[in-house]
Amino acid sequence: MPLPFDATLKDLGGDYPADFLTTFDRPQPGPITLLNVDLSTVTTAADLVIGVGEPLGEIIHLDFQSSAAAWKHADVLVYNALLYADYHVPVYSFVILLRPQAAHSNLSGAVRYSSPLRPGSMNFTYEVVPLWERPAEAFLTGPLGTTPLAMLGALREGLPAQDGLTAVAQRLIERLEQEAPADQARKLLTAAFVLTGLRVKRDVARQVFRGVQAMKDSDTYLAIVEEGEESKAKNVILRQGQKRFGPADESITAQLNSLTDLDRLDRLIDRLFDATAASWQELLDTP
């Protein structure tokens, strides 16, 4: 899943693992633990891995997808098996499709094969959750930590998309103003704004949030939200850039910190993942 949506959902899941379990699996009466596992030397890293019970009794693995991947089902199978080999408890995998463009015919909820001529077979199952089929209302009234996902849910029929999104954003802001401390509300609304970018272009997302009547000063508020998004984008660039080019020196860090254009930061992230820049400076020279 491309960043910064990836980082946004990992942050949300890390802050609210119980809410994610309630939303996509079921409420857990016992203790839960966020498992910070990294098996990326063997396979692509999973998005969110939550251990249930003390001692550990089972693992819930959530993988978020925003674009179609023909072999995502194989990644899910491998990660599930590696987690089972590492922890020796049952592992249940969920693939959360964030938008219709993430659907693929291979993501059927099962990996099965066998041959009458050979011993052995495979019969692995996982759950596929298309978010756009779940009503936005279910997220708005569900656990607080997953309310930003309402921006990706099914909108009220009969409304143009932008009007529907504005109505959802208004409900979301009203709830957060009532239930969340200021810092928590700001983080959740920043996540909602970022995720809205999976559904509409950034300029439309800005119009959606400016149209929310619950926001007393929408331009000032959006500036705060976009500041959070800018910080997240820069963290992504630093983290991923260090993997490709090595540590960033003071000059590189200063150049990166001076950037404020979110669209340009997005282009830097695209170049990182397209591997079209050969050095830190070439990356930062991206117009």
Beta strands, then each sheet from edge to edge (+ up, - down):
strand 1: 32-34
strand 2: 48-52
strand 3: 58-65
strand 4: 91-97
strand 5: 110-114
strand 6: 121-125
strand 7: 127-130
sheet 1: 1+ 2- 3+ 4+ 7+
sheet 2: 5+ 6-
end
